[in-house]
Amino acid sequence: MRFRKFNLEIKGFIKPFKKTITPDPDKSLSIRSFLIGSISQNISRAKNILESEDVFSTINCLKKLGVKIKKDKSNSYIIFGKGLGSLFAHKNLQLNFGNSGTLARLLIGIMSTTPNLEVILKGDKSLNKRSMKRLIELMSEFGAEFQPQKKFNFPLKLISTELPLGIKYNSGVSAQLKSAVMLAGLNSYGLTSIIEKKKSRDHTENILIKSPQAIKIKKGKEKKITIFGKKYLNPINFKVPGDPSSAAFFTALTLLNKNSFLKIKNVGLNPTRIGFYQLLKKHGAKIEFKNIKKSYNEVFGDIYVKSSVLKPIKASKEYYVKSTDEYPILFILAALTKGTSIFKGIKDLANKESNRIKEMQKVLNQIGIKSFNNKDGIKIFGGRVTKKNKTITVPNLGDHRICMSTFVLALLTGIKTNIKNFETVYTSSPSFLKIMKVLGAKYDIKK
């Protein structure tokens, strides 16, 4: 599904509010539910799925690979699992991942060890610019081949291996690469061992743990994940909680909007995803987690947020892996908070949908906020916003997080703002504008 292109114009300050909202479902878990359900045995069910462009890209790719997926009357999705190694495609079938790096990396992990696949891989303009070098290197260790050789961005041709062998992998901060290795290992001969020295998102292993014959996790100073190849996967029945990354933008707006309160219902509170909230609480934010529950090892609950006076943010490199998607909105909070905020360990932000460090600096420069970045960090000298230009402008970057962050900036400063191709927000948060309207935001859609 493709959304029509449109630009957005925002004018004026947002007024104080006291509201309760429910954010969009979690994108990471929605995509994983479909991918793992498709290679499991029998019928899997996924409830409260995020119906966004990235998830529709996932469904379309799986259907092209022979997976039957239906939506029932209760709005749950039924996935007719084909089992490991059973995806099928005619030679040179084209798969379009759209804007989704998550889909690209995880599905390539599955396909690399699925025999008899020879497919063309591509994405949208933004995804095609992103390097897939490390993914290609890892899948090549399993035996997969990519053409042209020494090319690391889409479009590419994937030729799967007929004799996949398990590998050993020392995992870094990328949960997507870790997940790709796990998914490739499921259909490989022998064992695939993953040593995780730096903790990253654990959604994939949380879902797979329901198939103990296929995965074993040993926790300690280092986390060791062992994948037992060629074991069947049990079907899943999973209800996706709200996306903590989407909720972060409404949280930020509430914190810096005077006399405001927000209850955000049913949000995923996985410990690997809440760095944004932990960091802000440490710097004066009035944020509470309540009504905590657990399903498939995923923690979820409600977030209560009140207007706060923040201190300058000091984010060590340890926060990056737990709040990767939230750094653009953290930069906005830093810009509007008096004092110098420092963010370390953020070099990977340069390889997202856009170079998020440079592009956010451009946004901040338009409101007179100075910043300085080196190879792996940034300083933001916040608190003295000036209407340097009469309008804040964001070009077509294909980056939903920058669009959402700039929207919040516009509401908190009252500066007229034009954001090009705002429809890219629908890749992760199709309800974003509706929720902002509930909170009192005023904007005009320009087609």
C-alpha positions as CSV (number, residue, x, y, z in Angstrom):
1,M,0.0,0.0,0.0
2,R,1.3,3.4,-0.9
3,F,0.1,6.7,0.6
4,R,-0.4,9.8,-1.5
5,K,2.4,12.4,-1.1
6,F,1.6,15.5,0.8
7,N,3.3,18.4,2.5
8,L,2.4,19.7,6.0
9,E,2.2,23.3,7.2
10,I,2.1,23.9,11.0
11,K,1.3,27.3,12.5
12,G,1.0,28.5,16.1
13,F,1.7,27.2,19.6
14,I,-0.2,24.2,21.1
15,K,-2.3,24.9,24.1
16,P,-2.1,23.0,27.4
17,F,-3.9,19.7,27.4
18,K,-4.9,16.8,29.7
19,K,-5.6,13.8,27.5
20,T,-5.5,10.0,27.2
21,I,-4.3,8.4,24.0
22,T,-3.4,5.0,22.5
23,P,-0.3,5.1,20.2
24,D,0.1,3.0,17.1
25,P,1.1,-0.6,17.6
26,D,4.8,-1.5,17.6
27,K,6.4,-1.7,14.2
28,S,9.3,-3.9,15.1
29,L,7.0,-6.5,16.7
30,S,4.4,-6.3,13.9
31,I,7.1,-7.1,11.2
32,R,8.6,-9.9,13.3
33,S,5.2,-11.5,13.9
34,F,4.6,-11.9,10.2
35,L,8.1,-13.1,9.3
36,I,8.3,-15.7,12.1
37,G,4.7,-16.8,11.6
38,S,5.4,-17.4,8.0
39,I,8.3,-19.9,8.7
40,S,6.5,-21.6,11.7
41,Q,4.4,-24.7,11.5
42,N,0.6,-24.5,11.2
43,I,-1.5,-21.3,11.7
44,S,-0.2,-18.3,13.6
45,R,-2.2,-15.3,14.7
46,A,-1.1,-11.7,15.1
47,K,-3.4,-9.2,16.8
48,N,-3.2,-5.4,17.0
49,I,-0.9,-5.2,14.1
50,L,0.5,-1.8,12.9
51,E,-1.2,-1.2,9.6
52,S,1.6,1.0,8.2
53,E,3.5,1.2,4.9
54,D,6.4,-0.8,6.3
55,V,4.1,-3.6,7.5
56,F,2.2,-3.7,4.3
57,S,5.6,-4.1,2.5
58,T,6.2,-7.1,4.8
59,I,2.9,-8.7,3.9
60,N,3.3,-8.1,0.2
61,C,6.8,-9.6,0.2
62,L,5.7,-12.7,2.1
63,K,2.7,-13.2,-0.2
64,K,5.1,-13.1,-3.2
65,L,7.1,-15.8,-1.5
66,G,4.0,-18.1,-1.3
67,V,2.7,-17.3,2.2
68,K,-1.0,-17.1,2.7
69,I,-2.1,-14.3,5.0
70,K,-5.7,-13.3,5.8
71,K,-7.4,-10.7,8.0
72,D,-10.4,-12.0,10.0
73,K,-13.5,-10.2,11.3
74,S,-11.8,-9.3,14.6
75,N,-9.0,-7.5,12.7
76,S,-6.5,-10.1,13.6
77,Y,-4.1,-11.5,10.9
78,I,-4.0,-15.2,10.2
79,I,-0.6,-16.4,8.9
80,F,-0.6,-19.9,7.3
81,G,2.9,-20.9,8.2
82,K,4.9,-22.8,5.5
83,G,7.6,-24.0,7.8
84,L,11.4,-23.5,7.6
85,G,12.9,-23.6,4.1
86,S,9.5,-23.6,2.3
87,L,9.4,-20.1,0.9
88,F,9.3,-20.2,-2.9
89,A,9.9,-17.7,-5.7
90,H,10.2,-17.8,-9.5
91,K,13.7,-16.9,-10.7
92,N,14.4,-13.2,-10.6
93,L,11.3,-12.3,-8.6
94,Q,11.5,-8.7,-7.5
95,L,10.9,-8.0,-3.8
96,N,10.4,-4.3,-2.8
97,F,11.1,-3.6,0.9
98,G,9.9,0.0,0.6
99,N,11.4,2.1,3.4
100,S,11.9,-0.7,5.8
101,G,15.4,-1.6,6.9
102,T,14.0,-4.0,9.4
103,L,12.1,-5.9,6.8
104,A,15.1,-5.9,4.4
105,R,17.6,-7.3,6.9
106,L,15.3,-9.9,8.6
107,L,13.8,-11.3,5.4
108,I,17.2,-11.5,3.8
109,G,18.2,-13.5,6.8
110,I,15.4,-16.0,6.2
111,M,15.9,-16.1,2.4
112,S,19.7,-16.6,2.5
113,T,19.3,-20.1,3.9
114,T,16.1,-21.0,2.1
115,P,17.1,-23.2,-0.9
116,N,16.4,-22.5,-4.5
117,L,15.8,-18.7,-4.2
118,E,17.2,-16.3,-6.7
119,V,15.5,-12.9,-6.2
120,I,16.0,-9.2,-6.9
121,L,16.0,-7.0,-3.8
122,K,15.2,-3.3,-3.8
123,G,13.7,-0.5,-1.7
124,D,12.6,3.1,-2.0
125,K,15.0,5.9,-2.7
126,S,15.9,6.3,0.9
127,L,16.5,2.6,1.6
128,N,18.5,2.1,-1.6
129,K,21.1,4.6,-0.2
130,R,21.7,2.6,3.0
131,S,24.7,0.3,3.2
132,M,24.0,-3.4,3.7
133,K,27.7,-4.3,3.8
134,R,27.7,-6.1,7.2
135,L,24.5,-7.9,6.4
136,I,25.9,-9.2,3.1
137,E,29.1,-10.3,4.8
138,L,27.2,-12.3,7.4
139,M,24.9,-14.0,5.0
140,S,27.8,-14.8,2.8
141,E,29.3,-16.7,5.8
142,F,26.1,-18.9,5.7
143,G,26.8,-19.5,1.9
144,A,24.5,-17.0,0.3
145,E,25.7,-15.0,-2.8
146,F,24.9,-11.4,-3.7
147,Q,25.4,-9.8,-7.1
148,P,27.0,-7.6,-8.2
149,Q,29.9,-8.4,-6.0
150,K,31.4,-5.6,-3.9
151,K,28.1,-3.7,-4.2
152,F,26.5,-3.1,-0.8
153,N,23.3,-1.2,-1.5
154,F,20.1,-2.1,-3.3
155,P,19.1,-3.1,-5.9
156,L,20.9,-6.4,-5.5
157,K,20.4,-10.0,-6.5
158,L,20.3,-12.7,-3.8
159,I,21.1,-16.3,-4.6
160,S,20.4,-18.5,-1.5
161,T,22.7,-21.4,-0.5
162,E,21.7,-25.0,-1.0
163,L,24.0,-26.1,1.9
164,P,23.7,-23.5,4.7
165,L,26.0,-24.1,7.7
166,G,25.7,-22.4,11.1
167,I,28.1,-19.7,12.0
168,K,29.5,-18.0,15.1
169,Y,28.7,-14.3,15.5
170,N,29.8,-11.7,18.0
171,S,26.9,-9.3,18.1
172,G,27.3,-5.5,18.1
173,V,24.6,-2.9,18.8
174,S,22.5,-3.8,15.8
175,A,19.4,-5.9,16.7
176,Q,18.6,-6.2,13.0
177,L,21.8,-8.0,12.2
178,K,21.5,-10.2,15.3
179,S,18.0,-11.1,14.2
180,A,19.1,-11.8,10.6
181,V,21.7,-14.2,11.9
182,M,19.2,-16.0,14.2
183,L,16.7,-16.3,11.3
184,A,19.3,-17.6,8.9
185,G,20.6,-20.1,11.5
186,L,17.1,-21.6,11.9
187,N,17.3,-23.4,8.5
188,S,21.1,-24.1,8.6
189,Y,22.8,-27.3,9.5
190,G,24.4,-27.5,12.9
191,L,24.5,-24.7,15.5
192,T,24.6,-21.0,15.1
193,S,26.1,-19.3,18.1
194,I,25.7,-15.6,18.9
195,I,27.6,-13.8,21.7
196,E,26.0,-10.5,22.7
197,K,28.4,-8.3,24.6
198,K,26.3,-5.2,24.1
199,K,22.7,-5.6,24.8
200,S,20.3,-4.8,21.9
201,R,16.6,-5.2,21.2
202,D,15.5,-8.8,22.0
203,H,12.1,-9.0,20.2
204,T,13.2,-11.8,17.9
205,E,14.4,-14.1,20.6
206,N,11.4,-13.3,22.8
207,I,9.1,-14.6,20.1
208,L,11.3,-17.6,19.2
209,I,11.7,-18.7,22.8
210,K,8.2,-20.2,22.4
211,S,10.1,-22.8,20.3
212,P,12.6,-24.1,22.9
213,Q,13.7,-26.9,20.5
214,A,15.1,-24.2,18.2
215,I,16.7,-21.7,20.5
216,K,18.5,-21.6,23.9
217,I,19.5,-18.4,25.7
218,K,22.1,-18.3,28.4
219,K,22.3,-15.0,30.3
220,G,25.3,-13.7,32.3
221,K,28.0,-11.1,31.8
222,E,27.5,-11.9,28.1
223,K,24.3,-13.2,26.6
224,K,24.8,-16.4,24.5
225,I,22.1,-17.4,22.0
226,T,22.3,-20.8,20.4
227,I,20.2,-21.6,17.4
228,F,19.6,-25.3,16.7
229,G,19.2,-25.6,12.9
230,K,16.5,-27.5,11.1
231,K,14.1,-27.6,14.0
232,Y,10.4,-26.8,13.5
233,L,9.0,-23.6,15.0
234,N,5.8,-23.6,17.0
235,P,3.0,-21.3,15.8
236,I,2.6,-17.9,17.5
237,N,-0.4,-16.2,18.9
238,F,0.7,-12.6,19.8
239,K,-1.0,-9.3,20.5
240,V,1.3,-6.4,19.7
241,P,1.6,-3.6,22.3
242,G,1.9,0.1,21.4
243,D,5.1,1.4,20.0
244,P,7.3,3.2,22.6
245,S,9.2,5.0,19.8
246,S,5.9,6.5,18.5
247,A,4.8,7.4,22.0
248,A,8.1,9.3,22.6
249,F,7.0,12.2,20.4
250,F,3.8,12.7,22.4
251,T,5.8,12.4,25.6
252,A,8.3,15.1,24.5
253,L,5.4,17.4,23.6
254,T,3.8,17.0,27.0
255,L,7.0,17.5,28.9
256,L,7.7,20.9,27.4
257,N,4.1,22.1,27.1
258,K,3.0,24.0,30.2
259,N,0.3,22.7,32.5
260,S,-0.1,19.5,30.4
261,F,-0.7,15.8,31.3
262,L,-0.9,12.7,29.1
263,K,-1.7,9.1,29.8
264,I,-0.4,6.8,27.0
265,K,-2.2,3.4,27.1
266,N,-0.8,0.0,26.4
267,V,2.8,0.8,25.4
268,G,5.6,-1.7,25.0
269,L,8.1,-1.3,27.8
270,N,10.7,-3.8,26.8
271,P,13.9,-2.9,28.8
272,T,15.8,-2.7,25.5
273,R,13.4,0.0,24.2
274,I,12.9,2.5,27.0
275,G,16.3,4.3,27.1
276,F,14.5,7.5,26.0
277,Y,12.2,7.5,29.1
278,Q,15.0,6.4,31.5
279,L,17.3,9.2,30.2
280,L,14.7,11.9,30.5
281,K,13.6,10.8,34.0
282,K,17.2,11.1,35.0
283,H,17.1,14.7,33.8
284,G,14.0,15.9,35.6
285,A,11.1,14.4,33.5
286,K,7.9,13.5,35.3
287,I,7.3,10.1,33.7
288,E,5.8,7.0,35.4
289,F,5.1,3.5,34.2
290,K,1.9,1.9,35.6
291,N,-0.3,-1.2,35.1
292,I,2.6,-3.3,34.0
293,K,1.9,-6.7,32.3
294,K,3.8,-9.3,30.3
295,S,3.2,-11.5,27.2
296,Y,5.8,-13.4,25.1
297,N,8.5,-12.0,27.5
298,E,7.4,-8.5,26.3
299,V,6.6,-6.0,29.1
300,F,3.9,-3.4,28.4
301,G,1.8,-0.9,30.4
302,D,0.7,2.7,30.6
303,I,2.9,5.8,30.6
304,Y,1.9,8.9,32.6
305,V,3.6,12.2,31.6
306,K,3.4,15.6,33.2
307,S,4.9,19.0,32.2
308,S,8.5,19.2,33.5
309,V,11.5,21.4,33.8
310,L,14.3,19.5,32.2
311,K,18.1,19.7,32.9
312,P,20.6,19.6,30.0
313,I,20.8,16.1,28.7
314,K,24.0,14.0,29.2
315,A,23.6,10.8,27.2
316,S,26.5,8.3,27.3
317,K,27.0,5.8,24.5
318,E,25.2,3.1,26.6
319,Y,21.8,4.9,25.9
320,Y,22.1,4.7,22.1
321,V,21.1,1.0,21.7
322,K,18.0,1.5,23.9
323,S,16.8,4.7,22.2
324,T,18.1,4.7,18.7
325,D,14.9,5.9,17.0
326,E,14.3,8.7,19.6
327,Y,17.5,10.7,19.1
328,P,16.0,13.2,16.7
329,I,13.3,14.1,19.3
330,L,15.9,14.1,22.0
331,F,17.8,16.7,20.0
332,I,14.7,18.8,19.9
333,L,14.3,18.6,23.7
334,A,17.9,19.5,24.1
335,A,17.5,22.5,21.9
336,L,14.6,23.8,23.9
337,T,16.3,23.2,27.3
338,K,18.7,25.8,28.6
339,G,22.3,24.6,28.8
340,T,24.6,22.3,26.9
341,S,23.4,18.8,26.1
342,I,25.9,16.1,25.1
343,F,25.1,12.9,23.2
344,K,27.9,10.3,22.7
345,G,28.1,7.0,20.7
346,I,25.7,8.1,17.9
347,K,27.8,7.6,14.7
348,D,25.3,5.0,13.4
349,L,22.7,7.7,13.1
350,A,24.4,8.7,9.9
351,N,23.2,5.4,8.3
352,K,19.5,5.7,9.0
353,E,16.7,6.9,6.6
354,S,18.9,10.0,6.4
355,N,22.0,11.2,8.1
356,R,20.0,12.1,11.2
357,I,22.9,14.0,12.8
358,K,23.5,16.4,9.9
359,E,19.8,16.8,9.0
360,M,18.8,17.6,12.6
361,Q,21.6,20.1,12.8
362,K,20.1,21.8,9.8
363,V,16.7,22.0,11.5
364,L,18.2,23.4,14.7
365,N,20.2,26.0,12.8
366,Q,17.0,27.4,11.4
367,I,15.9,28.3,15.0
368,G,19.3,29.7,15.9
369,I,20.4,26.8,18.0
370,K,24.1,26.1,17.7
371,S,25.5,22.6,17.7
372,F,28.8,20.9,17.2
373,N,29.4,17.3,16.2
374,N,32.5,15.2,16.0
375,K,32.9,11.6,14.7
376,D,30.8,10.0,17.3
377,G,28.9,12.7,19.3
378,I,27.1,16.0,19.3
379,K,26.9,19.0,21.6
380,I,23.7,21.1,21.5
381,F,23.7,24.5,23.0
382,G,20.1,24.8,24.0
383,G,17.6,27.3,25.3
384,R,18.0,30.4,23.2
385,V,15.6,29.9,20.3
386,T,15.6,32.8,17.8
387,K,13.3,33.1,14.8
388,K,16.3,33.2,12.5
389,N,14.0,32.4,9.6
390,K,10.3,33.1,9.5
391,T,9.7,29.5,8.5
392,I,11.3,26.2,9.4
393,T,11.6,24.0,6.3
394,V,12.3,20.3,6.1
395,P,13.0,18.9,2.6
396,N,12.0,15.5,1.3
397,L,14.3,13.3,3.3
398,G,12.2,10.2,3.4
399,D,12.8,10.1,7.2
400,H,9.7,9.8,9.4
401,R,11.5,10.5,12.7
402,I,12.8,13.9,11.5
403,C,9.3,14.8,10.2
404,M,7.7,13.9,13.6
405,S,10.4,15.7,15.6
406,T,10.1,18.9,13.6
407,F,6.3,18.8,14.0
408,V,6.8,18.8,17.8
409,L,9.4,21.6,17.5
410,A,6.9,23.7,15.6
411,L,4.1,23.3,18.2
412,L,6.5,24.2,21.1
413,T,8.0,27.3,19.4
414,G,5.0,28.6,17.4
415,I,7.3,29.0,14.4
416,K,5.6,28.4,11.0
417,T,6.9,25.1,9.7
418,N,6.7,23.4,6.3
419,I,7.6,19.7,6.1
420,K,7.8,18.1,2.7
421,N,6.5,14.7,1.9
422,F,5.1,14.2,5.4
423,E,3.4,10.9,4.2
424,T,6.6,9.2,5.1
425,V,5.4,9.2,8.7
426,Y,2.9,6.6,7.7
427,T,5.7,4.1,7.5
428,S,5.7,3.9,11.3
429,S,2.8,5.9,12.7
430,P,-0.3,6.3,10.6
431,S,-2.3,7.7,13.5
432,F,0.3,10.4,14.3
433,L,-1.7,13.3,12.8
434,K,-5.0,12.1,14.3
435,I,-3.5,11.9,17.8
436,M,-1.9,15.3,17.4
437,K,-5.3,16.8,16.4
438,V,-6.8,15.2,19.6
439,L,-4.0,17.0,21.6
440,G,-5.0,20.3,19.9
441,A,-2.4,20.7,17.2
442,K,-3.4,22.8,14.2
443,Y,-2.0,22.0,10.8
444,D,-2.8,22.2,7.1
445,I,-2.3,19.4,4.5
446,K,-0.8,20.7,1.3
447,K,-1.2,18.3,-1.7
